[in-house]
Amino acid sequence: MTAIVIHAAGDLRIEDRPAPPPGPDEVRVRVRRGGICGSDLHYMRHGGFGPVRLAEPMVLGHEVAGEVEDAGAETGFAPGEAVAIDPSLPCGACRFCAAGATQHCTDMRFFGSAMRRPHVHGAFRSAITVPARQLVRLPAGLAVERAAFAEPLAVGLHAATRAGIGPGMRVIIAGMGPIGLLALLAARHRGAAEIVACDVLGAPLALAARLGATETVDLGREPDGLARFAGGKGWFDAGIEASGAASSLAGLIGVVRPQGRIVQLGLGGDMSLPLMALVSKEIELAGAFRFGPEFAEAVALLASGAIDPDPLLSAVLPAERAVEAFALAADKARAVKVQLAF
């Protein structure tokens, strides 16, 4: 079975990896589409991110959808059913799983992650055998290319939940990469009345406007573009920082109102903060990491058409052209989301 394997920074290979027959509670899925994520790009370009480093070859990929090829007798699945695969496999027994915060499972296995030794292989392969509990059936009419957006959309939905976004709120989102754009769609779905999107590039801001941002701010052209929102101790009820840049988070602290909430979604390194402003404005600073029940919610929203991610899909390349696809996905001037076809 074709698999896309990262060996080291810049060393991406196409290899043959088996997909064993499923056990009684397992399903073998024929992967049809897989979206290239920012973490996949970090492994390709840098061999990891932050303290997470590759120690051995690892199959990449965690944004996938496909069809059931074979199913164990205890699964309730049948060959031919279309499914999205939740890349999370929590233990189900630790205190965080018991509390419903499965993303903080103390024994989490997450596709395409080097956080564990040995690493957890991902789903960029033509077929994969997984526990049935990782699958969500696709409602009729939901195409696999759209279903492959379920995982990153779940991240955006979780960020919107952490930010407490609801009807009538004023929201600012910084960083219009795929996750920031999906967070924008999530905020719009949750009823935000005003969504200001900011970035340092014009192309993703144009897409943000198309997706429903009420206003965009090009900080590359206008570094002080947020200054007009700082009056009266800040205009916005909530902010989502999706770039991972320290300067971006500092900018949000300046324009979110007292007792508002900022969610740090982008993964950057350690950073310095304007702590005096954060404290004096009583701003809540929260993290958002992966997702929990939002994965199933994402599938339902994609199926109903309540959230349409199609404008984010820039290109689909065959898996055999993975190196080319990764290069395209890394070029923010040319692409937002690139998918692989298996």
C-alpha positions as CSV (number, residue, x, y, z in Angstrom):
1,M,0.0,0.0,0.0
2,T,1.3,3.5,-0.9
3,A,2.4,5.5,2.1
4,I,4.0,9.0,2.4
5,V,6.8,8.7,4.9
6,I,9.0,11.5,6.4
7,H,12.5,10.3,7.3
8,A,14.1,13.7,8.2
9,A,13.7,17.4,7.3
10,G,13.4,17.5,3.5
11,D,13.4,13.7,3.1
12,L,9.9,12.7,2.1
13,R,9.5,9.3,0.5
14,I,6.8,7.2,-1.0
15,E,7.0,3.7,0.4
16,D,5.0,0.5,0.6
17,R,3.3,-0.1,4.0
18,P,0.8,-2.9,4.7
19,A,-2.8,-2.5,5.9
20,P,-3.5,-5.7,7.8
21,P,-6.9,-7.4,7.8
22,P,-9.2,-5.9,10.5
23,G,-9.8,-7.5,13.8
24,P,-13.3,-8.0,15.2
25,D,-13.5,-4.3,16.3
26,E,-11.5,-2.8,13.5
27,V,-12.1,-1.5,10.0
28,R,-9.8,-1.3,7.0
29,V,-10.4,2.0,5.1
30,R,-9.5,2.8,1.6
31,V,-8.2,6.3,1.9
32,R,-9.4,8.6,-0.9
33,R,-8.4,12.1,0.1
34,G,-6.0,13.6,2.6
35,G,-5.4,17.2,3.4
36,I,-1.8,18.5,4.1
37,C,-1.7,20.2,7.5
38,G,0.7,22.8,8.9
39,S,2.1,20.1,11.2
40,D,2.9,17.9,8.2
41,L,4.7,20.8,6.7
42,H,6.7,21.4,9.9
43,Y,7.9,17.7,9.8
44,M,8.8,18.1,6.1
45,R,10.6,21.4,6.4
46,H,12.1,21.3,9.9
47,G,11.9,17.7,11.1
48,G,9.4,18.7,13.8
49,F,8.1,21.7,15.7
50,G,9.1,23.1,19.1
51,P,10.4,20.2,21.3
52,V,8.7,17.6,19.1
53,R,11.3,16.1,16.8
54,L,11.5,13.1,14.4
55,A,13.4,10.2,15.9
56,E,12.5,7.6,13.2
57,P,10.6,7.4,9.9
58,M,6.9,8.2,10.3
59,V,3.9,8.1,8.0
60,L,2.4,11.5,7.9
61,G,-1.3,12.7,7.6
62,H,-4.3,13.1,9.8
63,E,-7.0,14.9,7.7
64,V,-8.4,12.0,5.7
65,A,-11.6,10.4,4.4
66,G,-12.4,7.3,2.4
67,E,-14.4,4.1,2.1
68,V,-14.7,1.0,4.1
69,E,-12.9,-1.9,2.4
70,D,-13.3,-4.6,5.1
71,A,-14.9,-4.5,8.5
72,G,-14.7,-6.7,11.6
73,A,-17.8,-8.5,12.7
74,E,-18.3,-6.3,15.8
75,T,-18.0,-2.9,14.1
76,G,-21.4,-2.4,12.4
77,F,-19.6,-1.1,9.3
78,A,-20.0,-2.6,5.8
79,P,-17.7,-2.4,2.7
80,G,-18.4,0.6,0.6
81,E,-19.6,2.9,3.4
82,A,-18.0,6.4,3.2
83,V,-16.3,7.5,6.4
84,A,-14.2,10.3,7.9
85,I,-11.4,9.1,10.2
86,D,-10.9,10.9,13.5
87,P,-7.1,10.9,14.0
88,S,-7.5,10.9,17.8
89,L,-7.4,7.6,19.7
90,P,-7.7,8.4,23.4
91,C,-7.4,5.7,26.0
92,G,-11.0,6.2,27.3
93,A,-9.9,5.4,30.9
94,C,-7.8,8.3,32.2
95,R,-9.2,11.2,34.3
96,F,-9.3,13.5,31.3
97,C,-11.2,11.0,29.1
98,A,-13.6,10.5,32.0
99,A,-14.2,14.2,32.2
100,G,-14.9,14.5,28.4
101,A,-11.6,16.3,27.7
102,T,-10.3,13.5,25.5
103,Q,-7.8,15.8,23.7
104,H,-5.8,15.8,27.0
105,C,-5.8,12.0,27.3
106,T,-2.6,10.9,29.1
107,D,-2.1,8.0,26.7
108,M,-3.3,9.7,23.4
109,R,-2.4,8.2,20.1
110,F,-2.8,10.8,17.4
111,F,-2.1,10.1,13.7
112,G,1.2,11.3,12.3
113,S,2.6,12.5,15.6
114,A,6.2,12.3,16.8
115,M,5.2,13.2,20.4
116,R,5.4,9.5,21.3
117,R,8.2,7.0,21.0
118,P,7.7,5.0,18.9
119,H,5.9,7.6,16.8
120,V,2.3,7.2,15.8
121,H,2.0,6.6,12.1
122,G,-0.4,8.7,10.1
123,A,-3.0,8.1,7.5
124,F,-1.3,9.2,4.3
125,R,-1.5,5.8,2.7
126,S,-3.8,4.1,0.3
127,A,-5.4,1.9,3.0
128,I,-5.3,1.9,6.8
129,T,-6.7,-0.4,9.5
130,V,-8.2,1.4,12.5
131,P,-10.5,0.8,15.5
132,A,-14.1,1.3,14.4
133,R,-14.5,4.0,17.1
134,Q,-12.3,6.3,15.1
135,L,-14.8,6.4,12.2
136,V,-17.7,8.7,11.5
137,R,-20.1,7.7,8.7
138,L,-20.6,10.3,6.0
139,P,-24.2,11.3,5.5
140,A,-25.4,10.8,1.9
141,G,-24.2,13.5,-0.4
142,L,-21.0,14.5,1.6
143,A,-18.1,14.0,-0.8
144,V,-14.8,12.7,0.5
145,E,-12.9,15.8,-0.5
146,R,-15.2,17.9,1.7
147,A,-15.2,15.3,4.5
148,A,-11.4,15.6,4.6
149,F,-11.9,19.0,6.1
150,A,-13.6,17.6,9.1
151,E,-10.4,17.4,11.2
152,P,-9.2,21.0,10.7
153,L,-12.7,22.3,10.9
154,A,-13.0,20.5,14.3
155,V,-9.9,22.5,15.4
156,G,-11.6,25.7,14.4
157,L,-14.8,24.8,16.1
158,H,-13.0,23.9,19.3
159,A,-11.2,27.3,19.2
160,A,-14.6,29.1,18.8
161,T,-15.9,27.1,21.8
162,R,-12.9,28.0,23.9
163,A,-13.3,31.6,23.0
164,G,-17.0,31.5,24.1
165,I,-18.1,32.9,20.7
166,G,-21.9,33.4,20.5
167,P,-24.5,35.4,18.8
168,G,-23.9,39.2,18.5
169,M,-20.2,39.1,19.5
170,R,-17.4,41.1,18.0
171,V,-14.5,38.8,17.1
172,I,-11.0,39.4,15.7
173,I,-9.0,36.5,14.2
174,A,-5.3,36.9,13.5
175,G,-3.6,34.6,11.0
176,M,-5.5,33.6,7.9
177,G,-3.9,30.2,7.2
178,P,-6.3,27.2,6.8
179,I,-6.9,26.9,10.5
180,G,-7.6,30.7,11.0
181,L,-9.9,30.6,8.0
182,L,-11.8,27.6,9.4
183,A,-12.0,29.4,12.8
184,L,-13.5,32.3,10.9
185,L,-16.2,30.0,9.4
186,A,-16.8,28.5,12.9
187,A,-17.2,32.0,14.5
188,R,-19.6,32.9,11.7
189,H,-21.6,29.7,12.3
190,R,-21.7,30.4,16.1
191,G,-23.4,33.8,15.4
192,A,-20.6,36.4,15.7
193,A,-22.0,39.7,14.4
194,E,-18.6,41.2,13.5
195,I,-15.5,39.3,12.4
196,V,-12.3,41.2,11.7
197,A,-9.6,39.1,10.0
198,C,-6.0,40.2,10.0
199,D,-2.8,38.9,8.3
200,V,0.4,40.1,6.7
201,L,-0.6,38.9,3.2
202,G,-3.3,40.1,1.0
203,A,-4.3,36.9,-0.7
204,P,-5.6,35.0,2.4
205,L,-7.3,38.2,3.5
206,A,-9.2,38.3,0.2
207,L,-10.3,34.8,0.9
208,A,-11.3,35.7,4.4
209,A,-13.6,38.4,3.0
210,R,-15.1,35.9,0.7
211,L,-15.8,33.6,3.6
212,G,-17.6,36.2,5.6
213,A,-15.2,38.5,7.4
214,T,-16.9,41.8,7.9
215,E,-13.5,43.6,7.6
216,T,-9.9,42.7,6.9
217,V,-6.7,44.3,8.0
218,D,-3.5,43.9,6.0
219,L,-0.8,44.3,8.6
220,G,1.9,43.8,6.0
221,R,0.9,47.0,4.4
222,E,-0.5,48.8,7.4
223,P,1.5,47.7,10.6
224,D,-0.7,50.0,12.8
225,G,-3.9,48.8,11.2
226,L,-5.4,47.6,14.5
227,A,-4.8,50.9,16.3
228,R,-8.4,52.1,15.5
229,F,-9.8,49.2,17.5
230,A,-7.8,50.0,20.7
231,G,-9.9,53.0,21.8
232,G,-12.1,52.6,24.8
233,K,-9.9,49.9,26.1
234,G,-10.6,47.6,23.2
235,W,-13.4,46.9,20.7
236,F,-13.6,43.1,20.5
237,D,-15.3,40.6,22.8
238,A,-13.1,37.8,21.8
239,G,-10.0,37.1,19.7
240,I,-8.4,34.0,18.2
241,E,-4.7,34.0,17.5
242,A,-3.9,31.5,14.7
243,S,-0.5,32.5,13.5
244,G,1.7,31.6,16.5
245,A,3.5,35.0,16.3
246,A,4.2,36.9,19.5
247,S,3.6,40.3,17.9
248,S,0.2,39.0,16.8
249,L,-0.9,38.0,20.2
250,A,0.3,41.3,21.7
251,G,-1.8,43.1,19.1
252,L,-4.9,41.2,20.1
253,I,-4.3,42.1,23.8
254,G,-4.4,45.7,22.7
255,V,-7.8,45.5,21.0
256,V,-9.8,43.0,23.1
257,R,-12.0,44.7,25.7
258,P,-11.5,44.2,29.4
259,Q,-12.7,40.8,30.6
260,G,-12.7,39.6,27.0
261,R,-11.1,36.3,26.1
262,I,-8.2,35.5,23.7
263,V,-7.6,32.0,22.5
264,Q,-4.1,31.0,21.4
265,L,-4.5,28.6,18.6
266,G,-1.4,29.0,16.5
267,L,1.6,27.0,17.5
268,G,4.7,29.1,17.9
269,G,7.6,29.0,20.3
270,D,7.8,30.5,23.8
271,M,7.1,34.3,23.7
272,S,7.0,37.4,25.7
273,L,3.7,39.0,26.5
274,P,2.6,42.6,27.5
275,L,1.6,41.2,30.8
276,M,0.7,44.5,32.4
277,A,-2.0,45.1,29.7
278,L,-3.3,41.5,30.1
279,V,-3.6,41.8,33.8
280,S,-5.0,45.4,34.0
281,K,-7.7,44.6,31.4
282,E,-8.5,41.3,33.1
283,I,-8.3,39.5,29.8
284,E,-8.6,35.7,29.8
285,L,-5.9,34.0,27.8
286,A,-6.7,30.5,26.9
287,G,-5.2,27.7,24.8
288,A,-7.0,25.6,22.2
289,F,-5.5,22.2,21.5
290,R,-6.9,19.8,18.9
291,F,-10.6,19.0,19.6
292,G,-13.0,16.6,21.3
293,P,-16.6,16.0,20.3
294,E,-16.3,18.7,17.6
295,F,-15.1,16.1,15.1
296,A,-18.6,14.6,14.7
297,E,-20.0,18.1,14.8
298,A,-17.7,19.1,11.9
299,V,-18.9,16.2,9.8
300,A,-22.5,17.1,10.4
301,L,-21.9,20.8,9.5
302,L,-20.1,19.8,6.4
303,A,-22.9,17.5,5.3
304,S,-25.6,20.0,5.9
305,G,-23.8,22.8,4.1
306,A,-23.9,25.0,7.2
307,I,-20.2,25.4,6.7
308,D,-18.7,25.3,3.2
309,P,-14.9,24.9,3.1
310,D,-14.6,24.4,-0.6
311,P,-13.1,27.9,-1.3
312,L,-10.1,26.8,0.8
313,L,-9.2,23.9,-1.5
314,S,-6.5,25.1,-3.8
315,A,-5.4,21.9,-5.5
316,V,-5.6,18.1,-5.5
317,L,-2.6,16.1,-6.5
318,P,-2.0,12.4,-6.7
319,A,-0.2,10.9,-3.8
320,E,2.6,9.9,-6.1
321,R,3.4,13.6,-6.4
322,A,3.6,14.2,-2.7
323,V,6.8,16.1,-2.7
324,E,5.3,18.6,-5.3
325,A,2.1,18.8,-3.3
326,F,4.0,19.6,-0.1
327,A,6.0,22.3,-1.8
328,L,2.8,23.8,-3.1
329,A,1.1,23.7,0.3
330,A,4.0,25.5,1.8
331,D,3.7,28.4,-0.6
332,K,1.1,30.7,0.9
333,A,1.1,32.9,-2.1
334,R,-0.2,30.1,-4.3
335,A,-2.2,27.7,-2.0
336,V,-4.4,27.5,1.1
337,K,-5.3,23.8,1.4
338,V,-3.8,21.1,-0.8
339,Q,-5.2,17.6,-0.8
340,L,-3.7,14.3,-1.9
341,A,-5.7,11.8,-3.9
342,F,-4.9,8.1,-3.1
